Amino acid sequence: MLGLSLLLLATTIVWIARAPGLLGYLVGFSGFAYIAQGFVLGSEGFSGANTAPQLLAYVAIFAWSSWLLIVAWRMKEAVEAPT
């Protein structure tokens, strides 16, 4: 479910032009890594084969969440319309 949620978030980021598109692709990569981790876990259980997708997912999530923090920090604040 986490992998599917990340893929939906990646689709939203790519479609909306406020964030860099490459950020969305990185989120999508982490979603695919979590889906791969789920398949490996379901077929082989908790084994050594599960470490590669898990580590890829951790690295990707750390990378895009740090990048998203920087992008959000540098965005200009929204100006409210006068009433």
C-alpha positions as CSV (number, residue, x, y, z in Angstrom):
1,M,0.0,0.0,0.0
2,L,2.9,2.4,0.7
3,G,4.3,1.7,-2.8
4,L,0.9,2.4,-4.4
5,S,0.5,5.6,-2.3
6,L,3.9,6.8,-3.4
7,L,3.1,6.1,-7.1
8,L,-0.1,8.2,-6.7
9,L,1.9,11.0,-5.1
10,A,4.5,10.8,-7.9
11,T,1.8,11.1,-10.5
12,T,0.4,14.2,-8.8
13,I,3.8,15.8,-8.5
14,V,4.6,15.2,-12.2
15,W,1.3,16.6,-13.3
16,I,1.5,19.7,-11.1
17,A,4.1,22.2,-12.3
18,R,4.9,23.7,-8.9
19,A,7.5,21.1,-8.0
20,P,10.3,19.8,-10.2
21,G,9.2,16.8,-12.4
22,L,12.4,14.9,-11.5
23,L,11.2,14.9,-7.9
24,G,8.1,13.1,-9.0
25,Y,10.1,10.5,-10.8
26,L,12.2,9.9,-7.8
27,V,9.1,9.5,-5.6
28,G,7.8,7.0,-8.2
29,F,11.1,5.1,-8.1
30,S,10.8,4.7,-4.3
31,G,7.2,3.5,-4.8
32,F,8.3,0.9,-7.3
33,A,11.1,-0.2,-4.9
34,Y,8.5,-0.7,-2.1
35,I,6.3,-2.7,-4.5
36,A,9.3,-4.9,-5.4
37,Q,10.1,-5.3,-1.7
38,G,6.5,-6.5,-1.2
39,F,6.8,-9.1,-4.0
40,V,10.1,-10.4,-2.6
41,L,8.8,-10.5,0.9
42,G,5.7,-12.4,-0.2
43,S,7.6,-15.0,-2.3
44,E,10.7,-15.5,-0.2
45,G,9.8,-14.2,3.3
46,F,12.3,-12.3,5.4
47,S,15.5,-13.2,3.6
48,G,18.7,-11.7,2.3
49,A,17.1,-11.1,-1.1
50,N,14.8,-8.5,0.6
51,T,17.7,-6.1,1.5
52,A,18.4,-4.7,-2.0
53,P,14.8,-3.3,-2.6
54,Q,14.5,-2.2,1.0
55,L,17.8,-0.2,0.9
56,L,16.9,1.3,-2.5
57,A,13.5,2.4,-1.1
58,Y,15.2,3.9,2.0
59,V,17.7,5.8,0.0
60,A,15.1,7.1,-2.5
61,I,12.7,8.2,0.3
62,F,15.5,10.0,2.1
63,A,16.6,11.7,-1.2
64,W,13.2,12.9,-2.3
65,S,12.0,14.0,1.1
66,S,15.1,16.1,1.6
67,W,14.7,17.6,-1.8
68,L,11.0,18.3,-1.2
69,L,11.9,20.0,2.1
70,I,14.4,22.3,0.2
71,V,11.9,23.0,-2.6
72,A,9.1,23.8,-0.1
73,W,11.5,26.0,2.0
74,R,12.5,28.1,-1.0
75,M,8.9,28.6,-2.3
76,K,7.4,32.0,-1.9
77,E,4.5,32.4,0.5
78,A,1.1,32.7,-1.0
79,V,-0.4,36.2,-0.8
80,E,-4.0,36.4,0.4
81,A,-6.5,38.3,-1.8
82,P,-7.8,41.5,-0.1
83,T,-11.4,41.2,1.1
